[in-house]
Amino acid sequence: MQIIPNIRENDNNFRKTAISMALLVKWIILGLIIGVIVGLVGTLFSYMLTFANSFRKENSYIMLLLPVAGVIIVYLYHSFKDYHDTGTNLIIKAITENESIPLYKAPLIIISTFLTHLCGGSVGREGAALQFGGSLGYNIGKLIRLDEDDRKIMTMSGMAAAFSALFGTPITAAFFSIELSSVGAMHYAALVPGVTASLIAVHIARYFGVEGDVFVVKIVPEMTSGLVLKSGSIAIIGAFIGIIFCLSIRYARQIQDKMFKNPYFKVVAGGIIIVLLSYIFRSGDYNGAGIEMIDKAFNGLSPYEAFIIKLIFTSITLGAGYKGGEIVPALYIGATFGRLFAYCSGFPNQMAVALGMIAVFCSITNCPVASLLIAFEMFGYEGALYYIIVVALSYTISGHISLYKSQKIKYSKFTY
C-alpha cells in the first residue's frame, strides 16, 4: 500500500527538478542575451565618455557650452513628454511597484550623460548605466512577452550587465542589482541571470578595450586595537559625509526648483554656476566623474579640501537637471576624505583612501553586501577585516537616508 504514495512522491520530485532545470536554462539564456546587448551598449557608452572627457581636457573652452548642453538635455526629455524624470528611482520602482520603463529612457540618459561630461558637469557614469541597463532589460522582457515578475528579473539583470561593463566589477554588479531596491532584502530570483549577464557584459567590454577601475592597496597593516578604532572612525565620519552628500543633492534640487520654475532657466543658471566655479578653481579636477583624482588620493597627492568641493560641484550639477551618476563622485569624495584622514591620523594612506571610498559608497546605497564585494574587486582581499568593520558601521550609522527615494525599507537596520 505504501508503494503508490512513494511513486507519486518521487514523480512529484522529478517534476519539480525538471521544472527547476528548465527555469535555470531559461534564465541562463536570457542572461546571455541581456549580457550581450547591454554589454555592447555599455562598451559604446564607455567610449563616448572617454572621448567626452579627453576632448574637454584638451579643449577647456567647451565648458562654456555647459548651459547650452543643459538646454538640449531639457528639450530632449520634454520632446518625449518626460517632464519629471526621476532617474534611477524609476528603475527601482519598476522592481518594487510594477512601474513601466519606456525604451526611450536608454538613449536619453546615454546622450544626456555624454553632453554633461563633454561640457564639464560634475557627474559619474554608473547611475546612468543602471538606468539604460534597467531600461533595456525591462523592454527586452516586454518584447518577448514575459510576465511582470519576469520583467523585474530582466530589469535587474540589465542593471547588473551595465554596471559590470562600465565598472569592471562583475561580482559586485550581480549583487548590487538584486540588493539595491530593498533595504534588508535581496531578490535572489535574479541571481542566475544577473551573474550571467554581468560576466558576459564585462568580457565584452574587456574584449573591446574597456578596463575596469582597480586600485592597488600595497600596504595592509596588521590589525591592532588602535587601527580598529581608526577604521571605525573612518566608517563613522564617512557615513556622515555620505548622508550630507545625499541631502545636499536633494536640497540643491529643491532650492533650484524654487528659484527657477522654468526648467530651462534652472539648467542654464546651474550651468553658469558650474562654469564660474570651474574657472575659479581652474584645475578641472572637479569636472566629470573624477577617477583621476581617486588615483591622486591613492598616491597621496589629492588636495585636502577636494571632497568638499566635489560635493558642491556634483550637488549643483544634478540639482540643476544635468544627467549622470552619483556613484563615482561618491567614491571620489570618500577617497579624498580618506586621504585627509590619513594625513591627520597617521593611518596608512592607501588603506585610509580605500576605507573612505567603501564607507561613503555603503552609506549612500544601503547595500552592505555590494559594498564589501566592490572592496574585494577594487582593492583585493587582504584588507577584508578592515572592510567588514567599515561596511558594518557605515551601513548602520547612515540610517534610512539614501540616494534613491524609491528604495524600500524591507527590514529596518535597527529592529527585527
MOMO-V704715 format. One line per field, one symbol per residue. psi: psi as a letter, one per 30 degrees, with the letter a starting at -180 (. if undefined). Layout:
psi=???
This chain:
psi=ffeeeeeeeeeeeeeeeeeeeeeeeefeeeeeeeeeeeeeeeeeeeeeeeeeeeeeefifffffgeeeeeeeeeeeeffghifikgbfeeeeefefggkljkffeeeeeeeeeeeeeeggkilafeeeeeeeeeeeeefeeeeghlleeeeeeeeeeeeeeeeeeefgieeeeeeeeffefjkglkiffgeeeeeeeeeeeeeeeeeggjkljkkkjejjlkkleeeeeeeeeeeeeeeeeeeeeeeeeeeeeeeeeeejekfeeeeeeeeeeeeeeefefffgfglaegeeeeeeefggfkkfgeeeeeeeeeeeeeffglkalfeeeeeeeeeeeeeeeeeffgkkeeeeeeeeeeeeeeeffhieeeeeeeeefeflfegeeeeeeeeeeeeeefbgklfjffkkjekkffl.
